[in-house]
């Protein structure tokens, strides 16, 4: 019987100060999925928290995606 691949456990709930600092630093210039992986949290949770904190992607990052 084949073993199932272990999934990395995602954190739920309380955001620690260190997590918030990392989110504030990385979110504007990195893909959201990459930031979520670094924090070990679901992508949707990172999007929601960033939105509640008033964080936005930088103009430079958006331009690199071909968006203005």
LUMVOTI-158051 format. One line per 2 residues: number of its first residue (from 1); for each residue x, y, z of N, C-alpha, C, O. Coordinates in steps of 0.001 Angstrom, whole numbers, plus 500000, padded with zeros to 6 digits. Each point is the difference from the previous one (the first is absolute). Example, Ala and Ser with C-alpha at 12.3 -4.5 7.8 and 13.67 -1.06 7.14 Angstrom:
LUMVOTI-158051
1 = 513190,494310,507800,499110,501190,500000,500900,501200,500000,501036,499981,500665 | 498614,501069,498615,500820,501190,500060,499230,501090,500730,500509,501108,500169
***
This chain:
LUMVOTI-158051
1 = 500850,498815,500000,499150,501185,500000,500891,501243,500000,500916,500113,500815 | 498819,500799,498287,500799,501223,499883,499642,500975,501116,498840,500132,500391
3 = 502185,500540,500106,499754,501017,501026,499511,501276,499341,500439,500366,498910 | 498655,500296,501763,499529,501299,499511,501061,501040,500294,500649,499961,501045
5 = 499523,500963,498036,500960,501087,500203,499485,500898,501119,498825,500367,500030 | 502067,499977,500883,499586,500887,501088,499870,501417,499480,500868,500503,499286
7 = 498049,500120,501079,499789,501393,499624,500534,500870,501111,499891,499674,501182 | 500689,501440,498413,500493,500953,500982,498799,500562,500755,499036,500472,499398
9 = 501037,499471,501905,498887,500477,500813,499895,501520,499913,500982,500716,500196 | 497831,499755,499510,499758,501434,499909,499568,500528,501358,499266,499349,500742
11 = 501206,501835,499556,499675,500652,501265,498636,500668,499870,499688,500614,498980 | 499515,499258,502062,498711,500691,500028,499956,500863,501242,500642,499696,501006
13 = 498602,501374,498916,499776,500801,501192,500913,501195,500153,500252,500741,499050 | 500232,499429,502151,500742,501194,500408,501217,500289,499135,500789,499112,499679
15 = 499337,502147,499957,501175,500472,499269,500971,500564,501015,499649,500902,500761 | 501557,498585,499259,501035,500499,500894,500619,501267,499419,499927,500239,498794
17 = 500673,500555,502056,500626,501252,499549,501027,499715,498900,500093,500747,499026 | 500670,498179,501131,501005,499632,499015,499345,499700,498642,500527,500380,498954
19 = 498319,498936,501074,499267,499703,498768,499517,501285,499330,500073,500138,498779 | 499442,500784,502016,499506,501272,499463,501133,500803,499382,499832,500617,498948
21 = 501323,499373,501710,501165,500713,499466,500439,499392,498671,500323,500717,499053 | 499684,497949,500891,500375,499303,498762,499000,500317,498899,500393,500260,498862
23 = 498326,499723,501462,498957,500314,499021,500170,501430,499480,499934,500240,498794 | 500281,500692,502111,500166,501414,499636,501211,500189,499071,499966,500817,499079
25 = 501091,498423,501177,501242,500128,499231,499911,499320,498630,500478,500543,499004 | 498913,498273,500945,500015,499208,498770,498826,500238,499054,500163,499906,498783
27 = 498658,500399,501757,498788,500056,499178,500074,500958,498802,499585,499613,498907 | 500919,501605,501246,499944,500941,498872,500774,499578,498749,499620,500383,498893
29 = 501451,498839,501254,500869,499715,498860,500155,498520,499654,500898,499637,499240 | 498245,499511,501305,500096,498565,499751,498621,499410,499725,498988,500539,500448
31 = 500975,498344,498809,498712,499332,499763,499365,499582,501330,500693,499555,500914 | 498009,500592,499180,499290,499685,501241,500194,498535,500393,500159,499694,501182
33 = 499829,499408,497848,500179,498576,500299,501375,499736,500616,500145,499147,500876 | 500852,501589,498661,501359,499857,500540,500060,500492,501450,500632,499371,500849
35 = 498716,501741,499422,499952,500553,501355,499262,499015,500916,500431,499749,501126 | 498468,499704,498387,499214,499038,500780,500832,498768,500341,499949,499508,501127
37 = 500816,499992,497904,500848,498835,500239,501061,500313,501053,500283,499180,500873 | 500292,501994,499037,501037,500414,500962,499423,500067,501414,500670,499644,500969
39 = 498079,500817,499138,499354,500127,501305,499330,498699,500451,499614,499872,501162 | 500247,499162,497918,499326,498750,500326,498513,500182,500223,499398,499333,500842
41 = 500015,501579,498393,498573,500299,500136,499306,499887,498647,500652,500103,498961 | 498035,499688,501041,499266,499946,498734,500068,501341,499265,500024,501059,500626
43 = 500007,498883,498058,500079,501206,499175,498848,500946,500306,500204,501210,500101 | 498597,498258,500047,498840,500861,500290,500153,500736,501325,499595,501156,500119
45 = 500988,498180,500880,500202,500645,501299,500983,501163,499871,499825,501045,500627 | 501202,498763,498561,500994,501053,499789,499365,501176,499262,500245,501154,500350
47 = 498941,498562,498633,499312,501066,499257,499109,500817,500930,500015,501231,499966 | 499213,498079,500862,499070,500685,500901,500742,500852,501027,499629,501145,500261
49 = 501425,498280,500318,500748,500735,501022,500675,501226,499389,499985,501081,500589 | 500603,498748,498235,500653,501126,499328,498982,501103,499711,500289,501183,500177
51 = 498533,498422,499382,498953,500972,499711,499584,500752,501264,499850,501222,499984 | 499966,498036,501110,499606,500629,501261,501073,500946,500529,499703,500977,500688
53 = 501568,498712,498975,501109,500853,500433,500217,501169,499045,500830,500871,500259 | 498425,499148,498637,500136,501082,499030,501204,499841,499084,500446,500968,499384
55 = 500085,497810,500524,501159,499754,499138,499550,499824,498558,498936,499445,499726 | 501891,501037,499366,499711,499869,498570,501276,499587,499293,501101,500214,500506
57 = 498743,499197,498332,501162,499669,499181,500602,501314,499496,499275,500949,499703 | 502048,499096,500203,500669,501224,499552,499762,500221,498504,499736,499056,499255
59 = 500361,502189,500328,499831,500331,498576,501051,499285,499170,499709,499524,498903 | 501513,500398,501614,501088,499330,499296,499674,498516,499787,500212,499465,498912
61 = 499276,499882,502119,499637,498590,499894,498864,499809,499000,500061,499102,499160 | 498921,501720,500921,498862,499888,499084,500438,500220,498549,499522,499327,499087
63 = 501388,501620,500717,500511,500277,498659,500767,498790,499470,499929,499696,498809 | 500804,499608,502067,500745,498817,499580,499065,498874,499539,500402,499112,499249
65 = 498349,500943,501215,499003,499014,499566,499272,500443,498735,499169,499269,499460 | 501150,501926,500080,499337,500536,498816,498714,500723,500319,499183,500254,499115
67 = 500639,500077,502150,498804,500747,500411,500425,501408,500406,501140,500222,500409 | 497940,500715,499474,500334,501375,500378,499181,500455,501176,500150,501134,500455
***
